[in-house]
Amino acid sequence: MNQNFTHTPVMLKEVLDFFSPIAQKQGWFIDATLGGAGHAKAILENHSGLSLLGIDQDQIAIEAATELLQFFSSRVVIKKARFDEISKIARSVGAENNVLGILMDLGLSSPQIDFAHRGFSYSLEGPLDMRMDTTSPRTASLVINQSSQEELINLFKSNGEPQFAKRITSAIIKNRPIKTTTELAQIVDSAVPRANRRKGHPAKRVFQAIRIAVNQEIEVLRSGLEQAIDLLSPQGRLVVISYHSGEDQLVKQVFQDAGSGGCRCPYYLPCVCGAIPKAKVLTTGSRKATSNEISFNSRSSSARLRSLEALDFNKSSHLGSM
């Protein structure tokens, strides 16, 4: 299985550019979504003073990453965990006081999509699984076959399918129990009128919504981002690559809060609430993959990159004096 776990790292040049200021420093780099370790390998090759802490909840990915990074094994620690455990894992390896960079690439890896038995793909027949951590008891089958009508409607509405959420839910409930990915995809396909379809398969957003629910991705993301920002040493950098609007909006919000210290004063008045910023946001809006990259890696087309740099809390000023 490891030999088949190959994944092209998205926006690799941009990632390396954002981390270039830490190139000559000694410390820890955390890849909180290790996956196939393409980004991690490049970081280790370009930053000889860094040790890597790799975190992933997918055991197959961990095995593949361990194999790929074996040349750097003296500088690498890999842990199986969700990235909302990043603080605990960093403390367990003694990295918490010298974290110079953190990467979160929130997308699925190609093998997760392309291996039918993982259940992520609407075009490949497989079980309704969609678990990133295959030891977790919560599967896509559980979400689809046991959720109430109201729960499914809300799930689809909140993940980009507001117009046909009720029709899709009705079709799902009518055909339960549903056993396979292709069966579910066909049910969704039949529920969405052809005249009202967006570009791509109508099941795409439905599968995305189910995957998010199975893996509790939004809840995990907020906690992971906040912990990551607090872990960074002064001038340490966090880079996040997201792939759908819900993720990107949450990243944007957490970054803005870190950049303002949570200040809620009117923007046209000096800050009077005493908020202290934690970081400087480095990206105005989000960065996207180049057309050249998209041409050879179509899955990069939805990627959105944001970055920030941690401030020295002892030296950062109150917003009112900035």
C-alpha positions, -999 to +999 in steps of 0.1 A: +000+000+000+028+024+008+043+021-026+011+034-041+008+064-017+021+091-040+009+127-037+020+158-056+024+187-030+002+216-038+017+251-042+052+238-031+071+269-045+048+293-026+052+272+006+090+273+004+090+310-003+069+318+028+092+297+049+125+311+034+131+336+063+136+306+087+161+289+063+192+295+084+176+290+118+177+261+142+144+248+156+113+228+149+090+228+119+056+211+123+038+196+093+004+192+110-011+174+079+019+152+069+001+132+042+025+118+017+053+142+031+060+160-002+060+194+015+079+180+045+107+165+024+112+198+005+114+217+038+140+193+052+160+195+020+160+234+021+163+239+059+192+220+073+188+234+108+152+223+112+139+192+129+105+180+117+075+170+137+050+154+113+014+148+124-013+128+106-043+108+116-041+084+086-019+054+094-013+046+057+000+082+052+022+078+082+038+046+069+044+062+035+058+094+050+081+074+072+095+056+042+099+088+021+117+106+049+140+078+061+171+096+048+162+124+073+152+101+101+176+117+127+157+150+122+122+136+120+095+126+146+062+114+133+031+111+154-004+097+147-029+123+158-054+149+147-039+184+143-062+198+170-038+179+194-008+199+180+000+215+214+001+183+233+021+165+206+046+194+205+051+193+242+056+155+242+087+158+219+100+190+236+093+212+206+069+237+222+095+265+229+111+267+195+086+263+167+097+283+137+072+271+111+039+252+109+022+240+077-014+228+074-024+215+040-061+208+046-068+189+014-072+152+008-042+134-005-045+118-040-044+082-026-073+089-002-094+100-032-081+074-056-083+043-034-119+032-038-120+014-005-115+047+014-150+058+002-140+095-006-147+094-043-182+096-059-168+082-091-153+050-077-174+023-061-166+016-025-180+015+010-194+046+025-164+053+048-147+086+043-127+083+076-093+099+076-086+079+108-098+044+099-100+035+136-127+061+142-162+047+147-180+074+128-183+066+091-201+081+061-226+052+063-235+063+098-240+099+088-261+090+057-282+062+071-288+074+106-290+112+105-324+128+107-339+147+078-332+180+096-296+171+103-289+162+066-306+193+053-286+215+076-254+196+067-258+201+030-270+237+033-240+247+054-216+231+029-225+247-004-257+230-014-285+253-002-307+251-032-313+214-034-306+203+001-342+193+007-345+174-026-313+155-020-322+147+016-356+134+005-340+112-021-315+098+004-341+090+030-364+074+004-335+050-006-320+042+027-301+021+036-275+032+011-244+010+010-219+023-016-204+055-029-217+051-064-252+043-051-252+076-032-238+095-062-266+082-084-292+091-059-279+127-057-276+128-094-313+119-098-323+145-073-307+175-089-324+189-120-301+189-150-311+225-160-299+238-126-265+220-123-232+237-117-200+227-133-189+192-122-208+163-107-238+172-085-225+148-058-192+167-054-205+191-027-226+164-010-196+141-006-176+170+007-202+178+033-204+142+045-166+140+047-165+172+068-192+158+091-175+124+094-141+139+104-154+169+123-132+190+101-145+225+110-144+219+148-109+204+145-097+233+122-106+261+145-089+245+175-059+235+155-054+270+141-056+287+174-032+262+190-007+266+161-006+304+164+000+301+201+028+276+195+049+298+171+080+314+184+084+351+176+088+355+138+077+319+133+053+314+104+021+295+098+010+286+063-025+271+057-038+257+024-075+252+022-097+238-005-133+250+000-149+283+010-160+271+045-124+263+054-109+294+039-134+317+056-126+301+090-088+305+083-094+341+073-114+348+105-089+332+129-060+350+111-078+383+114-084+378+151-048+369+156-037+400+137-060+423+157-058+406+191-095+401+188-102+439+188-139+447+180-135+485+181-149+504+151-122+504+124-123+542+120-115+548+158-085+541+179-086+508+198-098+513+234-104+477+244-067+469+250-064+441+224-029+429+218-022+413+184-005+379+183+006+379+147+010+398+115-010+385+085+013+382+055-013+375+028-037+401+015-066+378+005-056+343-004-029+331-028-039+307-056-020+281-076-005+293-108-021+284-141+010+263-149+006+243-117-031+237-124-023+225-159-004+195-145-022+191-111-059+199-116-066+193-079-046+225-071-072+246-088-093+250-056-063+256-033-062+289-013-031+298+007-029+321+037+001+329+060+009+348+091+040+356+112+040+355+150+049+387+169+070+389+200+043+392+227+066+410+250+073+437+224+040+439+205+020+471+211-016+476+219-036+483+188-045+517+200-008+528+197-001+511+164 
